[in-house]
Amino acid sequence: MKTPEEYKESLREMRPNIHKFGELITDVTTHPATKRCVEGHARIYEAAQNPDYENIVTTTSHLTGEKISRYLSLIESAEEMTANLRLKRTMFHLTGTCTGGRCVGWTSLNAMWATAHDMDKDLGTHYHERLKKWLTKAQAEDIAVAGAMTDPKGNRTLSPSQQEDPDMYLHVVEENADSIKVRGAKVMIAGVAAANEIFVLPGTGYKEADKNYAVAFTIPRDAEGLTIVEATHPSDRRELEEGFDSPPKTGITQAYLFFNDVTVPKERVFMCGEHRYSLNVVLNFIMAYRSAIGACVAGQGDLMLGAATLAARANGLTEKTFRERLTKIAINNETTFGMGIAAATLGKKHPSGVWICDPLLSNINKIYVAALPYEAKVITQDICGGIGETGCMPSSKDFYNEKYGKLVQKYLKAAAPAEERARIARLIEWLTIGAGVPGCLHGGGSPGGAKIVIWRQIDLDKFTSLARKLAGIKEQAPVAEK
Ligand SMILES: Cc1cc2nc3c(=O)[nH]c(=O)nc-3n(C[C@H](O)[C@H](O)[C@H](O)COP(=O)(O)OP(=O)(O)OC[C@H]3O[C@@H](n4cnc5c(N)ncnc54)[C@H](O)[C@@H]3O)c2cc1C
């Protein structure tokens, strides 16, 4: 398995194709715009080497029997899905941020494993064998794999082939015996700067007219024809700052990937035109992802619980003053974590061997994830006071300024020394409005989409029949369409 330094070296060896603020980033491991994202992911490699975390971060390959990163493993049971949740909560504790440049690719390969199996069985294709070969190599090389599903989508009411611009969804433009060519984009992709490869999946279910959009494959992050532009976000300014203004030296980035007729060799292609299976792979993905994201936000919530308590103490108050509010954060953390575990426990094994989480509970978890962490953030900012809310505090440069630094320090001091109070405040800013915030609302899909799945899962026939029985109604009432 790779050491953190070997991992960083593997990123340095790649062709530069990532841009930000008009600049081509030649080394993602040192450039201010990407180095924190790389550092967060490097902590996964570091944890894999640490006996305290080894069992959480690594597992045994079902393909080779070798020790591998859990991020490249097949999730074959409820216990392994629970281990996924534990890993995500732990990684948030160790990094203070999202490490989507490994976890989305992990979920993608598991989703594809089941769908490739279904396609081969029904259609006589050979996708599963290809995926197995790719995964064996990926495990041996211990690569970081980002996951890309989200298309730009253009007008949301139109299907891909109805769009004015056919490139609004990534699609196949050419196919020959050895390769395919793809054109379009995938947007808002987490941790691409920290990834060696990208696992590309279709963004939604497609009909016959849109079959060219039903495409899945893996690609090196530096593939020819792939141009990447990093998104900018409100905490960019902080991340560029040094000193205590940018508390954890980690972070996450989201990227726009532009595919300009990119060639993908067939051995990396796992779906090409089988439109009936595109929704299947998307659903496989969201069930695992929406179960596990409950652990990411719980991990982040744990940090808010710790930081809010420290802020109270720094102000001369005790945690008792804020007992009700701190308890609420703890309840929220365990609600999303527990719901994720429940979705895992009530899941079932797919014939391919992959564990599929319960569709109803994983989507309900998505609704909680889209709401509860925001409540925890409000409580954390409330307890800290204005210096944690929107960074209402001079910079660390001013804090140490020869002329007036002493004044800044004098008036920032409370029950705790000024620097301790300032550091807690910056951490709270990071956790509540900075890059420490996981994509609670839209990461893993919007709550609106989750509600559609939940509605479809509700067995109203069963419940009306139960209610009819208890009410003593014998006649079958007319059934309205759901
Ligand atoms: C922090 C973060 C990290 C992310 N990381 C990744 C990643 O690693 N990989 C990846 O593939 N994606 C990633 N995403 C993208 C994410 O999956 C999308 O943001 C999400 O699927 C929603 O898509 P959208 O942003 O285009 O919003 P839209 O789909 O436009 O949704 C906006 C709103 O409109 C509603 N809506 C949309 N279409 C319709 C319709 N036809 N009818 C009625 N209502 C509609 C939605 O429910 C929602 O309320 C990330 C996003 C975030 C914020």
The ligand as an ORCA input file, in Angstrom:
! r2SCAN-3c Opt
* xyz 0 1
  C     -20.218     19.828     -1.909
  C     -20.702     19.042     -3.092
  C     -19.964     17.960     -3.536
  C     -20.365     17.247     -4.669
  N     -19.601     16.205     -5.105
  C     -19.986     15.514     -6.204
  C     -19.191     14.430     -6.683
  O     -18.153     14.105     -6.115
  N     -19.619     13.767     -7.782
  C     -20.763     14.093     -8.436
  O     -21.098     13.440     -9.421
  N     -21.524     15.154     -8.026
  C     -21.165     15.856     -6.933
  N     -21.926     16.915     -6.500
  C     -23.072     17.331     -7.296
  C     -24.416     16.910     -6.696
  O     -24.606     15.520     -6.900
  C     -25.506     17.765     -7.361
  O     -25.341     19.090     -6.869
  C     -26.892     17.252     -7.063
  O     -27.127     16.014     -7.709
  C     -27.981     18.249     -7.511
  O     -27.790     18.594     -8.863
  P     -27.732     20.140     -9.269
  O     -26.743     20.809     -8.416
  O     -27.575     20.206    -10.729
  O     -29.143     20.723     -8.835
  P     -30.524     20.525     -9.614
  O     -30.672     19.110    -10.078
  O     -30.678     21.599    -10.627
  O     -31.519     20.765     -8.423
  C     -31.871     22.073     -7.926
  C     -33.272     21.972     -7.333
  O     -34.238     21.735     -8.376
  C     -34.957     20.523     -8.113
  N     -35.167     19.897     -9.430
  C     -34.220     19.501    -10.317
  N     -34.800     19.018    -11.437
  C     -36.122     19.093    -11.250
  C     -37.266     18.750    -12.050
  N     -37.132     18.231    -13.274
  N     -38.478     18.970    -11.530
  C     -38.629     19.507    -10.290
  N     -37.599     19.859     -9.490
  C     -36.372     19.664     -9.968
  C     -34.080     19.721     -7.161
  O     -34.814     18.807     -6.372
  C     -33.430     20.816     -6.344
  O     -34.294     21.232     -5.319
  C     -21.550     17.635     -5.360
  C     -22.307     18.718     -4.897
  C     -21.899     19.422     -3.771
  C     -22.728     20.605     -3.322
*
